[in-house]
Amino acid sequence: MRPVIKHPLRFTFLALALFGCDKKVESSPTPLTAGPVSEAVPLPAPAVTPTVPAHMSEHFLKSAELKKAVIDGKLGDFKASAVWMAEHELAAEYPENWKGGVDAMKDSARLGRDAATLEAAAASLGATGAACAACHEKLGGPKVTPVGEPPAEGSGNPPHMLRHQWAMDLMWLGLVTPSDEAWVKGAEVMSDAPLTPGTISPTQTVTRAVAKLADETHAAAAAARNVEKSARGKVYGELLLSCTGCHQALAKK
């Protein structure tokens, strides 16, 4: 049984709320009519419309659900989360020049909503991340806070998997913002230590096929450090799917 790992990059959700292009929607106050106090009727509180940063944070949180669903091999969960990404309407007011980016993101999310396989789901997630990156790069946001350091190395499965999760989350942040620093550092941590039988599963005999898949995952992460920005979405989807394959192979034992 794989250990339950808490999300180590929850602080990054806050990074997406720091848009320099924040445009809040304000309600015009309704004028009060002069008259006796006894005739005054309390006015309802104005509706609160989410700001663009708050809405983008929702996107980032939803993307975490999509990543987890792929890694866990749960296509149904992935499709359920992809429905929101593909079909929701942006409640906050946003500039007209955002429309192309929002439409591209929804188009790629629809591929996930309609995915028939985990391979298609992972590919659609990578494409969604790339669409987000193109829009963010064009409009100059969001800004990434310093990425910090990964969980400490240690013996056995839990520390190694914590570092993998940290790395994959950081690579996602590097993809969607986009941030070269976050992408490269995440890829480096993902590839920094070979997976031995003890780090893959200390309580199971690891087959040659699983060990080979683990080696391929590390090699792919090492190569990801140098891929062109335009190819990062595709590479991320493939890398995420390799995690899925390893986890599923261990679960069958």
N, C-alpha and C positions, 0 to 999 in steps of 0.2 A: 504493500500500500504506500502510495506517495504521500509525503507529509503535507499538511495543510499550510500554505505559505501566505502570510499576510502581504498585502500590497505595499512594496517598499518605496514606491514613487508617488504616493498620494499627494506629496507637496507640489508635484508638477501640475496638478489640476489648477492650482492657484495661478500658475504662470499664464494660463490662457485667459485669465480675467484681467490681465494688465494691458489691454489694447490702448494704443495711443489714439485710435480713431473712434473712441467711445462716443456714441451719439445717443443721448437719452431722449425719450419721448416725454414731453411735459404736457400736462393738461392745463388748459386755460381756466382760471378760476371763474366760477359763475357769480355775477354781481348779485349782491343782496338788495332786495327792495325795501326802501325805508318804510316804517310803519310801527305800530305799537308792538312792544316786546311780546305781548300775549299772543299776537298773531303770527309770530315768526315760526317757520317750520324748519327743523334741522336739515341741513343739506347732506346728502350721502357723500361719503368719502370718495374722492376720485379714484378711478381704477388705476392700478399700478401696472404699467407695461414693462416687461423685462428689458434691461439694457442689452445692447449687442454683446458686451463681454460676458454677461450672465448666460446668454443663449449659447455662446461659443463654449463656455464651460460645460454646458449640458452636452454639447457635441463630443467633447473630450471624454466625459464620463461614459457616454454611450459607446464610444470607441473601445473603452476598457472592457465593456461587456462583450463586444464583438471579438476582441483578442482572446479573452478567456474561453469563449465558446469554441473557437477554432482549436486552441490548445487542448481543451477537454474533449474534442471530437464530437461536440453536440451541435449538429447542423440545425436542428429545430430551434435551439436557443439563439443561434446566430441569426437565423431568418427572422425571428421575432424582434430582435433588436434592430435589424436592418430595416424593418418596416418603418420604424420611427425616423431613421436617418433619411429614408427615401421619400416619405410622404408628409412629414410635418411641415407646417408653415412657419416661417420666421415671424414670431410675434412682435419682435422689436423692429422699429423703423431702421432701415439701413440704406446707405447711399446707392444710387442707381447703378454705379459702376461695379457693384458687388454681384449683380444679377448673374453675369456669366459664370463666375466662380461657384455661386450657390447652385446653379443649374447643373454644372459639371459634377459637383459633389453628389447631388441627388441622382444623376444618371448612373454613376458608378455604384451608389448604394442600392439602386434598383437591381443591379446584377446580383448583389448579395441577397436581396429579398427573394429573388427568383432562383437562387442557386440550387442545383440538384445534387451537388457533391461538395465535400469539404475543400477539394482543390479549387473549385469555382468560388467558394466562399472566401478562401484565403486570397485568391487573386483579386476579388472585388474589394476586399479590405485594403490591399495594397494600392489599388487604383483610387479608392476613396481618399486615402492618405495623400496620394500624389496630387489629387484635385485640390485638396485643402492647401497643400504646400504652394501650388501655383497661384492660388488666390492670395494667400498670405504674403508671398514674395512680391506680388504686384502691388499690394496695398500697404506694405510696410508694417505688418504686425502678425502675430504678437511677438513680444520680446521674451527671450528665455533667460531665466535667472541662472546663476552659476550652477553647474550640474552636480557638484559635490563628488563624494567618493562612494564607491560601491560597498556593499556589505563585506565584512572581513572574510578572508579565506579561512578554511578550516577543514578538518578531515570528515569524511562521510558525505552522505547525500544532502542533508538540509542546507548546509552552508553553500554548497556548490549550486544547488537549484535556486537559492535566494539570489546568488550572483547572476544566474541566467535570467531570472525574472527581472531583476533590476536592469540588466543590459538590454533586454528586449523592450522594456518600457521606455528606456532612454533612447533607443533607436527609433521608436515610434515618435517620440517627441521631436527628435532630430528630423524625421521625415516630414511631419505635418507643419512644423513652424515656418520654414525649415531652418535647421541649425546644423552647420557642419560639425561644430564642436560636439554637440550631443550625439549626432549620428556616429562619428568616428570613435568617440570614447565608448559608446555602447557596444559597437562592433569589436573593439579591442577587448573589453571585459568578457564578451561572449566567447571570444576565441583564446583567452589568455592561458587556460589550463586544460590539458587533455583530459577527457573523461576516462577514468579507469573503472574497472568493475566495481570497486568500492564506492566511488563517487556516483556511479549510476544507480546502483542499488546494493547497499551493504548486506541485505538479507536474502538476496536472490543470486542464483547463478546466471550471469549475463551471457546470452548467446553471442556467437560471432556476428550474426546479422545485426543485433542491437549495437554491439561495439562498433561495427562498421558505420552504422547510421550516425552514431555519436561523433565519430571521427569526421564524417562528411559535414555534419552540422557545424563543427568547429572550423573546418576548412572554409565553408561557405561564409561564416562570419568574418574570418580573416580577409577573405576576398572582398567582402562588402565595404571594407574601409575605403577602398579606392574606386568604387563604382561612380559613374556619372550621376549627378543629382536627378536627372530625368529617368534613371533606371532604378532608383531606390525603392519606389513603390512595388515594383515587380519582385525585386530581391527580398524585400521584407516579407511579402506574402509567401515566397518559397521557403524562407528561413523559418517562419512561423509554422508552416506545414511540416517541416522536418522535426520540430519539437513534438508536434502531434503524433507523428509516426513512431517516435521513440516511446512516448508515454503509452500509446496504445499497445505496442509490442510488449512492454513490461506488464501492463494490466492483464494480458492474456496468460501470463505465466502462473 
